[in-house]
Amino acid sequence: MSKISRLSLLKEVVVKDNSSKMSKDKGRRKTRGKSREQAKTEKEGSQKTMAAEDPTNVERKTQRKQIVKFVKSVLEKGPQGLRSEFASMKRGNDFEKMKAFKSAQENGKIVTKTSDVWIIIEQVEHIFMLCNLLEKGAKKCFEYFPSKDKGTLEFEDKDQKITVKFESSNEMKFEKSSKAKVIETVFLVEGPGGMSQKTTHYHWVDWPDRGVPAADMAILELLAKARVSKAPIVVHCSAGIGRTGSVVMIEYIMDQLLSGQQIEESDKILVKIREQRNNSIQTDQQYLFVHQILMNYFLEKKLFDKEIKEAHLQFTNQYLKCVQ
């Protein structure tokens, strides 16, 4: 199975299966509550993941050459070249499906059964929410989770009952300096058959629709935290293509990097993602953001020589002008 086929791009969520273990587990897990030891292991693991798996800690000369090749290709294109590349890429439109999609909307939100949503993500331990419930006065997302004030939400449909209980919530403190505001909330999800699981919900509060946040290491830290888990990852925004598509593309490339595979050309990666989620990555700013994040990551890992550092600085200055 190709890597991109593991990305199941749904109407409102993108699910990435990080392990073949999930396909072997045919029965529902009756309990998924984390013990203190498990929680501690995940916390320690999330702090070590990027360091343990990054290419500077592994003797892979061939891979380093591939990274440099990828970097030079990006730097040679520059922000303007990448914008032209993005503009030339085909966007698909299925108008009949779009009409059906619009008819299923009510007041700016998708009409769906929230109990079904939680059934779908029963085995999910990490959810990335990249939008707000309301943006510029418009409803962008249904409130499928409880706040601290509400405490508990119950969803019922026929013989299914899902209870989502609020446990804790804090604003994330990133290891690297970041301007991102992300609220980390833990829920206890209880459902049919005695299912019980703790799910961590990351709400990125200040990522603008059709725009980009600061290109710091925040998104990579979030992905590293989720990568520790063997369960799927759920990512969603409002339409599920712009902000969500950006995160999926970053993780796709990071997965290739950390697993020692050859990094594909970014335009080919976007084509593959769009084959599963039409029009993923809405704007050239988002396409540039993906590349700026990766360039900054490689710089931090000291993979650049003096010449590439200078080219990276020029790239960054041009990038900032493009996204302002």
C-alpha positions in Angstrom: 0.0 0.0 0.0 1.4 3.4 -0.9 2.0 5.9 1.8 -0.6 8.3 0.4 -3.2 5.6 0.4 -2.9 5.5 4.2 -4.3 9.1 4.3 -8.0 8.7 4.4 -9.3 12.1 3.5 -12.9 12.5 4.6 -15.3 15.4 4.3 -14.3 17.0 7.6 -11.3 15.1 8.8 -8.0 13.6 7.6 -7.0 10.4 9.3 -3.4 9.1 9.1 -2.7 5.6 10.2 0.8 5.5 11.6 1.1 1.8 12.1 0.1 -1.5 10.5 -0.9 -2.6 14.0 -4.3 -0.9 13.5 -5.1 -3.1 10.6 -4.3 -6.2 12.5 -6.4 -5.2 15.4 -9.8 -6.4 14.1 -11.7 -6.2 17.4 -12.5 -3.0 19.2 -10.4 -2.3 22.1 -12.6 -2.4 25.2 -10.6 0.1 27.1 -8.1 2.7 25.9 -7.7 4.7 29.1 -4.0 5.6 29.7 -2.2 4.5 32.9 0.1 7.0 34.5 3.0 4.9 33.2 1.7 5.1 29.6 1.1 8.8 29.9 4.6 9.4 31.2 6.0 7.3 28.4 4.1 9.3 25.8 5.2 12.6 27.3 8.9 11.5 27.4 8.6 10.1 23.9 7.1 13.3 22.4 10.1 15.2 23.7 12.5 12.8 22.2 10.8 11.9 18.9 12.2 14.6 16.7 15.7 14.3 18.2 15.8 10.5 18.0 14.5 10.3 14.5 16.0 13.3 12.8 18.6 12.7 10.1 21.5 14.3 12.0 21.4 11.4 14.5 21.5 8.7 11.8 24.4 7.9 9.6 22.6 8.1 6.3 24.9 9.8 3.9 22.7 8.9 0.9 19.6 10.4 2.6 21.5 13.6 3.5 22.4 14.0 -0.2 18.7 13.5 -1.0 17.8 16.2 1.5 20.3 18.6 0.1 19.0 17.9 -3.4 15.4 18.6 -2.2 16.6 21.8 -0.5 18.5 23.1 -3.5 15.5 22.4 -5.7 13.3 24.5 -3.5 15.8 27.3 -3.1 16.4 27.4 -6.8 12.7 27.8 -7.5 12.4 30.4 -4.7 9.0 31.7 -3.4 8.1 33.2 -6.8 8.9 29.9 -8.6 6.9 27.9 -6.1 3.9 30.3 -6.5 4.1 29.8 -10.3 4.3 26.0 -9.8 1.3 26.1 -7.5 -0.7 28.2 -10.0 0.0 25.8 -12.8 -1.2 22.8 -11.0 -4.6 21.4 -12.0 -7.5 21.9 -9.6 -10.3 19.4 -10.0 -14.0 20.3 -9.6 -16.9 17.9 -9.3 -19.8 20.3 -9.4 -22.4 17.7 -8.8 -20.7 16.6 -5.7 -20.2 20.2 -4.6 -24.0 20.8 -5.0 -24.7 17.8 -2.9 -22.2 18.9 -0.4 -23.8 22.4 -0.2 -27.3 20.9 0.2 -26.1 19.0 3.2 -25.1 22.2 5.0 -27.1 24.2 7.4 -26.1 27.7 8.6 -22.5 27.1 7.7 -22.0 23.7 9.3 -22.1 20.2 8.1 -25.3 18.3 9.2 -24.1 15.1 10.7 -24.6 12.9 13.7 -22.1 13.8 16.3 -22.4 10.3 17.7 -21.2 9.0 14.3 -18.2 11.4 14.5 -17.1 9.9 17.8 -17.7 6.4 16.5 -15.5 7.1 13.5 -12.7 8.4 15.7 -13.1 5.8 18.4 -9.5 4.6 18.1 -8.0 8.1 17.8 -5.8 9.5 20.6 -4.9 12.8 19.0 -7.2 15.4 17.2 -5.9 18.6 15.6 -8.5 21.3 15.2 -7.2 24.1 13.0 -10.2 26.3 13.0 -12.5 28.0 15.4 -16.2 27.3 16.0 -16.9 30.9 14.7 -14.7 32.8 12.3 -15.7 36.3 11.2 -19.2 35.7 12.4 -19.7 32.5 10.4 -20.1 29.0 11.8 -17.1 27.0 10.8 -17.3 23.8 12.9 -19.9 22.0 15.0 -19.2 21.9 18.8 -18.5 18.2 19.0 -16.6 18.4 22.3 -17.4 19.7 25.8 -15.8 22.8 27.3 -14.7 23.1 30.9 -18.0 24.8 31.8 -20.2 22.1 30.2 -18.1 19.3 31.6 -19.8 16.4 29.8 -21.6 16.0 26.4 -23.8 13.0 25.6 -24.7 11.9 22.0 -27.3 9.3 21.3 -28.5 7.7 18.1 -30.6 4.5 18.2 -28.7 2.0 20.3 -25.5 4.1 20.3 -24.5 6.4 23.2 -21.3 8.3 23.3 -20.2 10.3 26.4 -17.4 12.8 26.1 -16.1 14.1 29.4 -13.8 17.1 29.9 -10.8 16.3 32.0 -8.2 19.1 31.7 -7.2 22.0 29.4 -4.1 24.2 29.2 -2.4 26.4 26.6 0.5 24.6 25.1 4.0 25.6 26.0 6.3 24.9 23.1 9.9 23.8 23.5 11.0 26.3 20.8 9.8 29.8 20.8 6.5 30.1 19.0 3.7 32.6 18.4 1.1 29.9 18.0 -1.8 29.7 20.4 -2.8 26.1 20.9 -5.1 24.8 23.6 -4.4 21.2 24.6 -7.5 19.5 26.1 -7.9 15.9 27.4 -11.3 14.2 27.0 -12.5 10.8 28.3 -14.6 9.2 25.6 -16.9 6.4 26.6 -19.0 4.4 24.2 -20.7 1.1 23.2 -19.3 -2.2 24.5 -17.5 -0.6 27.4 -15.2 1.4 25.2 -13.2 3.9 27.2 -10.4 6.1 25.8 -8.6 9.3 26.5 -8.2 11.6 23.6 -6.0 14.7 23.4 -7.5 17.6 21.4 -5.2 20.3 20.1 -7.1 23.5 19.1 -5.0 25.9 17.1 -6.8 29.1 17.8 -5.0 31.6 15.6 -4.4 29.9 12.3 -6.3 32.2 9.8 -8.6 30.7 7.2 -6.9 30.6 3.8 -3.8 32.0 5.5 -0.8 30.8 7.4 0.6 31.2 10.9 4.3 32.0 11.7 6.6 29.4 10.2 8.1 28.3 13.4 8.5 24.8 14.9 5.0 24.7 16.5 3.4 22.4 13.9 6.4 20.0 13.9 6.2 19.8 17.7 2.5 19.0 17.6 3.1 16.3 14.9 6.0 14.8 17.0 3.7 14.5 20.0 1.1 12.7 18.0 3.6 10.5 16.2 4.4 8.8 19.5 1.0 7.2 19.5 0.4 4.1 17.3 -3.3 5.2 16.7 -4.5 7.2 13.7 -4.3 11.0 13.8 -7.3 13.2 13.0 -6.8 16.6 11.5 -9.6 19.0 10.6 -10.4 22.6 9.9 -13.6 24.0 8.3 -13.6 22.9 4.7 -10.8 20.3 5.4 -8.5 21.4 2.5 -6.5 24.5 3.2 -5.1 24.4 6.8 -5.7 20.6 6.9 -4.0 20.0 3.6 -1.0 22.0 4.7 -0.5 19.9 7.8 -1.0 16.6 5.9 1.6 17.6 3.3 4.1 18.6 6.0 3.6 15.2 7.8 3.8 13.3 4.5 7.3 14.8 3.8 8.4 14.4 7.5 7.3 10.7 7.3 9.5 10.2 4.2 12.4 12.0 5.9 12.2 10.2 9.3 11.8 6.8 7.7 14.8 7.2 5.5 12.9 7.3 2.2 13.7 9.5 -0.7 11.8 12.8 -0.5 9.6 13.2 -3.5 9.2 16.5 -5.4 6.7 18.6 -3.6 4.5 19.2 -6.6 4.1 15.4 -7.1 3.2 15.0 -3.4 0.5 17.6 -3.7 -0.9 15.9 -6.7 -1.2 12.6 -4.7 -2.9 14.4 -1.8 -5.3 16.0 -4.1 -6.2 12.7 -5.6 -7.7 11.8 -2.3 -8.8 15.3 -1.1 -9.7 17.5 -4.0 -8.2 21.0 -3.9 -6.0 20.3 -0.8 -3.9 23.4 0.0 -6.1 26.3 -1.2 -3.6 29.1 -1.6 0.0 29.7 -2.8 0.7 31.1 0.7 -0.1 27.7 2.2 2.1 26.0 -0.4 5.0 28.3 0.5 4.3 27.8 4.2 4.9 24.1 3.8 8.3 24.7 2.2 9.3 27.4 4.7 8.6 25.1 7.6 10.8 22.4 6.1 13.6 24.8 5.2 13.6 26.1 8.8 13.6 22.6 10.2 16.7 21.6 8.1 18.4 24.8 9.1 17.8 24.0 12.8 19.2 20.5 12.3 22.4 22.1 10.9 22.1 20.5 7.5 23.1 23.6 5.6 26.5 24.8 4.6 27.4 28.5 4.4 26.2 28.9 0.8 22.8 27.2 1.5 22.4 29.3 4.7 22.7 32.5 2.6 20.2 31.2 0.0 17.8 30.2 2.8 18.0 33.7 4.3 17.1 35.2 0.9 14.3 32.6 0.5 12.9 33.6 3.9 13.0 37.3 3.2 11.0 36.7 0.0 8.6 34.4 1.7 7.8 37.0 4.3 7.0 39.5 1.6 4.7 37.0 -0.1 2.7 36.1 3.0 2.3 39.6 4.5 
